[in-house]
């Protein structure tokens, strides 16, 4: 069964304190690994897509990386505005239907 | 550039009442999806569509029906609402291999 597991469930950081969020996946024939940001009361907002092991993508203070079993979202020198829930999703082979993790709630304190 | 628009944004229903949630996208995407999001359970797929006139069941389809009469619209219906259907509902659309674009959600409370 296709499965995506995110850890930790919640993470509290001080402003400027770098850290990483983990996304482990077990899917048949990964076609893509997606990261989303979700603010309270809003829909998930697309951040990155990674297609193959070794690939990296960056956007401002965020960098996403991919291995054959997991993906990491690295947050460098975070700011309070980075506080949100970060969702990871995997696209298995076959039909276009993402498998979502339950997310990591990130809180960055000033 | 609207993207994915959901209506209504909020709704309170009494048990047994019916309603329809509307999702509209302006990106010419083939695929559309309805999810519900509950605390601690993440996003769960209710129904999806691979094109105009087609629909299929997701992981939690019971109590819901959908229709996709036009490519840009995807409707989610609750025929007889139950308290267990209290949730936040998200619609999303995508191209063949692209990421999903989500709407802003509908917060539904069934009392």
Interface residues (C-beta under 8 A of the other chain):
Chain A: X31 X32 X34 X36 X41 X42 X43 X44 X45 X46 X49 X87 X89 X91 X95 X96 X97 X98 X100 X101 X102 X103
Chain B: X4 X31 X33 X40 X41 X42 X43 X45 X48 X50 X58 X90 X92 X94 X96 X97 X98 X99 X100 X101 X102 X103 X104 X105
